Amino acid sequence: MRLIYTLAGLLLLLLTVASILRTLVVPRGLYSALVYRLWAVLRAALRAGAVPFGTYRAQDRAQTWLAPLVLVGMLGVWLGSMLLSYTLLMHGSSQLAWTVSFREAGSSLFTLGFASGDRLHLSALDFLAAASGPLVIALQIAYLPTLYAAYNRREVEVTLLQSRAGEPAWGPELLARQSLVDTETALPQLYRDWERLAADIGESHSNYPVLLSFRSPQPNRNWVVGLIAVMDAAALHLAVSPRSAPPEARLVLRAGFTALRDIARSLRIDFDPDPDPDSQIRLTFTEFDAALAMLGAAGFAHERAAAEAWPHFRGWRINYEALGYELARRGDAVPALWTGPRDFTAATVPPSRPADRRPQAQR
């Protein structure tokens, strides 16, 4: 039995170290079962606590705690697993009772030093446990600046988008506002900025999936909603006015759905890597036509009618709609226009706009 305990302790220790390395150290979008399960359990618990209030704002306030709870949960699970593994190793490789093995493992792992003895053959385990505890905590501390640096880069662009695309962001609103204030020449730079941000998000959020749980400071802002809005604006631009659309519109679309696919692979979300551009999308032609009517009222120049532009827009949107909707659902993002359903009941939130300066969009 002691041999079985020793092997079980060694296996658990190896699994714990592998989980730490794949989550904190390896610079690649590897699937982390621990992070995903913690996220799923904590998200469900927080959502359940917000259900009695029945509003999106309640859900947003509750889900604000998800990211810090996941981070604390990761550290707690790793330290708890190491404590159990060293207890098994000490009990299996000596004549120590379970309580004494647990006491010595905890004393060494947390470098307390109160449980020491003359058992020379356990010194290697004591030294290993004493090095493991501080190392795990140090890696977790070093992990935080990387997370918050990526979070800050993301949120700067999401905040800047608010004045251009409304809050929450919406693709047609982005084009309409630029047309109203005659700043359409600024669109190429916006597409370039979001092309770079999409690449950044694809790299950082696939390598560190806990970033998906970090919410924006304001409830009606969200990076998924913002990215969908920019890609919708680019797709509309290319579909409706292909001759005047800047080449940056194609680049931001490519960068955007590539980023979503990178994140999907790290989360093991199935998707079609080569969708048929003639396939149906969840957005309806009625919604598309209403958006074009709003764009026309704002003065946006149309080179194609709605019926002619629709197949082109659909061909672009098929590349990112399903993944965008799924990430918005999993992230409990603000239920903005053209971003799909949520797991909670809430009315769709249109972008805020000054009533005396903006044409009313059809929802």
C-alpha positions in Angstrom: 0.0 0.0 0.0 2.8 2.4 0.8 4.2 1.9 -2.7 0.8 2.8 -4.1 0.7 5.9 -2.0 4.1 6.9 -3.2 3.2 6.4 -6.9 -0.1 8.3 -6.4 1.8 11.2 -4.7 4.3 11.3 -7.5 1.6 11.2 -10.2 -0.4 14.0 -8.5 2.8 16.1 -8.2 3.6 15.7 -11.9 0.1 16.6 -12.9 0.2 19.7 -10.7 3.5 20.8 -12.1 2.3 20.2 -15.6 -0.8 22.3 -14.9 1.3 25.2 -13.5 3.7 25.1 -16.5 1.0 25.0 -19.2 -1.0 27.8 -17.5 1.8 30.2 -16.4 5.0 29.4 -18.3 4.5 27.8 -21.7 4.0 30.6 -24.3 1.4 28.8 -26.4 -2.4 28.6 -26.3 -2.6 25.2 -24.5 -5.9 24.1 -23.0 -6.0 24.4 -19.2 -8.5 22.0 -17.7 -8.1 23.6 -14.3 -8.8 27.2 -15.5 -11.8 26.1 -17.6 -13.4 24.1 -14.8 -12.8 26.9 -12.2 -14.3 29.4 -14.7 -17.3 27.2 -15.4 -18.1 26.5 -11.7 -17.5 30.1 -10.5 -19.4 31.6 -13.4 -22.4 29.4 -12.7 -22.4 30.3 -9.0 -22.1 34.0 -9.7 -24.8 33.9 -12.3 -27.1 32.1 -10.0 -26.6 34.7 -7.3 -27.5 37.5 -9.8 -30.6 35.7 -11.2 -33.1 37.1 -8.5 -32.3 40.6 -9.6 -33.2 39.9 -13.2 -31.1 42.6 -14.9 -27.9 42.7 -17.0 -26.4 45.2 -14.5 -26.8 42.7 -11.7 -25.1 40.0 -13.9 -22.3 42.4 -14.7 -21.7 43.3 -11.0 -21.6 39.6 -10.1 -19.3 38.6 -13.0 -16.9 41.3 -12.0 -15.7 39.0 -9.3 -15.1 36.1 -11.7 -11.5 36.9 -12.7 -10.1 37.4 -9.2 -11.8 34.4 -7.9 -10.4 32.3 -10.7 -6.9 33.6 -10.0 -7.2 32.8 -6.2 -8.8 29.5 -7.0 -5.9 28.5 -9.3 -3.4 29.2 -6.5 -5.4 27.4 -3.9 -5.9 24.3 -6.1 -2.2 24.1 -7.0 -1.0 24.5 -3.4 -3.7 22.1 -2.1 -2.6 19.5 -4.7 1.0 19.9 -3.8 0.2 19.5 -0.1 -1.7 16.3 -0.8 1.0 14.9 -3.1 3.8 15.5 -0.6 1.6 14.0 2.2 1.2 10.9 0.1 4.9 10.8 -0.8 6.0 11.1 2.9 3.5 8.6 4.1 4.4 6.1 1.4 8.1 6.4 1.8 8.3 6.3 5.6 6.5 4.9 8.6 4.9 8.2 9.5 1.3 8.3 10.3 -1.1 10.3 8.1 -1.4 13.2 10.5 2.4 13.5 10.9 2.9 13.2 7.2 0.4 16.0 6.6 2.0 18.2 9.3 5.5 17.8 7.9 4.4 18.3 4.3 2.6 21.5 5.2 5.5 22.7 7.3 7.9 22.2 4.4 5.6 23.4 1.6 4.8 26.7 3.3 8.3 27.0 4.7 7.0 27.2 8.3 9.7 24.9 9.6 7.9 23.8 12.8 7.8 20.1 11.9 11.3 18.8 11.5 13.0 15.6 12.6 16.0 13.4 12.2 14.6 11.4 9.3 17.5 11.9 6.9 15.8 9.9 4.1 12.9 12.4 4.0 15.2 15.5 3.8 15.0 15.5 -0.1 11.2 15.6 0.1 11.3 18.3 2.7 13.7 20.4 0.6 11.6 19.8 -2.6 8.4 20.8 -0.8 10.1 23.9 0.7 11.1 25.0 -2.8 7.7 24.3 -4.4 5.5 26.5 -2.3 7.4 29.8 -2.8 8.0 29.0 -6.5 4.3 28.5 -7.2 3.4 31.8 -5.4 6.2 33.6 -7.2 5.0 32.4 -10.6 1.5 33.5 -9.8 2.7 37.0 -8.7 4.8 37.3 -11.9 1.7 36.2 -13.9 -0.3 39.2 -12.8 1.7 42.1 -14.5 1.4 40.2 -17.8 -2.3 39.9 -17.4 -2.9 43.5 -16.4 -0.6 44.8 -19.2 -2.7 42.9 -21.8 -5.9 44.0 -20.1 -4.9 47.7 -20.2 -3.9 47.6 -23.9 -7.3 46.0 -24.7 -9.4 48.4 -22.6 -7.7 51.6 -24.0 -9.0 50.7 -27.5 -12.4 49.6 -26.2 -12.8 52.9 -24.4 -11.7 54.9 -27.4 -14.3 53.1 -29.5 -17.1 54.4 -27.3 -17.2 57.9 -28.9 -17.1 56.4 -32.4 -19.4 53.4 -32.2 -21.7 54.1 -29.2 -21.9 52.3 -26.0 -22.4 49.4 -26.4 -20.6 49.4 -29.7 -22.5 48.6 -32.9 -21.0 48.3 -36.4 -23.6 50.4 -38.3 -23.4 53.0 -35.6 -19.6 53.3 -36.2 -20.1 54.1 -39.9 -23.1 56.4 -39.3 -21.2 58.5 -36.8 -18.2 58.9 -39.0 -20.5 60.0 -41.9 -22.4 62.5 -39.7 -19.4 64.3 -38.5 -17.5 63.9 -41.7 -14.6 61.9 -40.3 -14.7 59.0 -42.7 -11.1 59.6 -43.5 -10.3 58.4 -39.9 -11.7 54.9 -40.6 -8.5 53.5 -42.1 -6.5 54.4 -39.0 -9.3 52.9 -36.8 -9.1 49.6 -38.8 -5.3 49.6 -38.5 -5.5 50.1 -34.7 -8.0 47.3 -34.3 -6.1 45.0 -36.6 -3.1 45.3 -34.2 -5.4 45.0 -31.2 -7.0 41.8 -32.7 -3.6 40.2 -33.1 -2.7 41.2 -29.5 -6.0 39.8 -28.2 -5.5 36.6 -30.2 -2.1 36.0 -28.7 -2.7 37.1 -25.1 -6.1 35.7 -24.6 -5.3 32.3 -26.1 -2.1 32.0 -24.0 -3.8 33.3 -20.8 -7.5 32.4 -21.1 -8.2 33.9 -17.6 -8.1 37.2 -19.4 -11.5 36.3 -20.9 -12.9 36.7 -17.5 -11.6 40.3 -17.0 -14.5 42.7 -17.6 -14.3 46.3 -18.8 -14.6 49.0 -16.2 -18.0 50.1 -17.6 -20.8 47.6 -17.9 -21.8 48.5 -21.5 -18.2 48.0 -22.8 -16.8 44.7 -23.8 -13.9 43.7 -26.0 -15.9 41.0 -27.9 -18.7 43.4 -28.6 -16.2 46.0 -29.8 -14.4 43.6 -32.0 -17.6 42.4 -33.6 -18.7 46.0 -34.1 -15.4 46.9 -35.9 -15.6 43.8 -38.1 -19.3 44.5 -38.9 -18.4 48.0 -39.9 -15.6 46.8 -42.1 -17.8 44.1 -43.7 -20.6 46.7 -44.2 -18.1 49.1 -45.8 -16.8 46.5 -48.2 -20.3 45.2 -49.0 -22.1 48.5 -49.5 -19.3 50.7 -50.8 -16.6 48.5 -52.2 -14.9 51.1 -54.3 -14.5 53.6 -51.5 -13.7 51.1 -48.7 -10.1 51.2 -47.6 -7.9 48.1 -47.9 -7.5 48.2 -44.1 -11.1 47.0 -43.9 -10.1 43.6 -45.3 -7.0 43.4 -43.0 -9.0 44.0 -39.8 -11.5 41.4 -40.8 -8.8 38.9 -41.4 -7.0 39.7 -38.1 -10.3 39.7 -36.2 -11.6 36.3 -37.2 -8.0 34.8 -36.9 -7.9 36.1 -33.3 -11.3 34.5 -32.5 -10.2 31.2 -34.0 -6.9 31.3 -32.0 -8.9 31.8 -28.8 -11.4 29.1 -29.8 -8.6 26.5 -30.3 -7.3 27.2 -26.8 -10.8 26.7 -25.4 -11.5 23.7 -27.6 -14.5 25.4 -29.2 -15.4 23.7 -32.5 -15.6 25.9 -35.6 -15.6 25.5 -39.4 -12.1 26.8 -40.6 -13.4 27.2 -44.2 -17.1 28.2 -44.1 -19.2 28.4 -47.2 -19.7 32.1 -48.0 -23.2 31.2 -49.3 -24.3 29.6 -46.0 -26.9 31.2 -43.8 -26.0 33.4 -40.9 -28.0 34.2 -37.8 -28.3 37.9 -38.5 -31.4 38.4 -40.8 -31.7 40.4 -43.9 -34.4 42.5 -42.2 -31.9 43.6 -39.6 -29.3 44.3 -42.3 -31.8 46.3 -44.4 -32.8 48.4 -41.3 -29.2 49.2 -40.6 -28.6 50.3 -44.2 -31.7 52.6 -43.9 -30.1 54.2 -40.8 -26.8 54.6 -42.6 -28.6 56.3 -45.5 -30.3 58.7 -43.1 -26.9 59.5 -41.7 -25.5 60.3 -45.2 -23.3 57.3 -45.7 -22.8 56.8 -49.4 -24.2 53.6 -50.9 -22.7 52.0 -54.0 -25.0 48.9 -53.8 -28.6 48.4 -52.8 -29.4 46.3 -49.8 -30.3 43.2 -51.8 -27.1 43.4 -53.8 -24.9 44.1 -50.8 -26.4 41.4 -48.6 -24.6 38.3 -50.1 -21.2 40.1 -49.8 -21.8 41.1 -46.2 -23.0 37.6 -45.4 -19.9 36.1 -47.0 -17.7 38.2 -44.7 -19.7 37.7 -41.5 -19.9 33.9 -41.8 -16.2 33.9 -40.9 -16.7 35.3 -37.4 -20.4 35.4 -36.4 -20.6 32.0 -34.7 -17.4 32.4 -32.7 -18.2 36.0 -31.8 -21.6 35.0 -30.6 -20.2 32.1 -28.6 -17.5 34.2 -26.9 -20.0 36.9 -26.1 -22.3 34.3 -24.6 -19.5 32.7 -22.5 -18.2 36.1 -21.4 -21.7 37.3 -20.4 -21.1 40.4 -22.5 -23.5 43.3 -22.7 -26.4 42.2 -25.0 -25.6 44.6 -27.7 -27.1 44.7 -31.2 -25.9 42.0 -33.6 -24.0 40.0 -30.9 -26.3 37.1 -30.4 -28.2 35.6 -27.3 -27.0 35.3 -23.7 -27.4 32.8 -21.0 -29.4 35.3 -18.9 -32.6 37.1 -19.8 -32.1 40.7 -20.7 -33.3 43.1 -23.3 -31.0 44.1 -26.2 -29.1 47.3 -25.3 -28.9 49.7 -28.3 -26.0 52.2 -28.4 -26.5 55.4 -26.5 -26.7 58.5 -28.6 -27.7 62.2 -28.2 -31.3 62.3 -29.4 -31.0 65.7 -31.0 -28.1 64.8 -33.3 -28.6 61.1 -34.2 -31.1 59.5 -36.6 -33.2 56.8 -34.9 -32.1 53.3 -36.0 -34.6 50.5 -36.5 -33.9 47.7 -34.1 
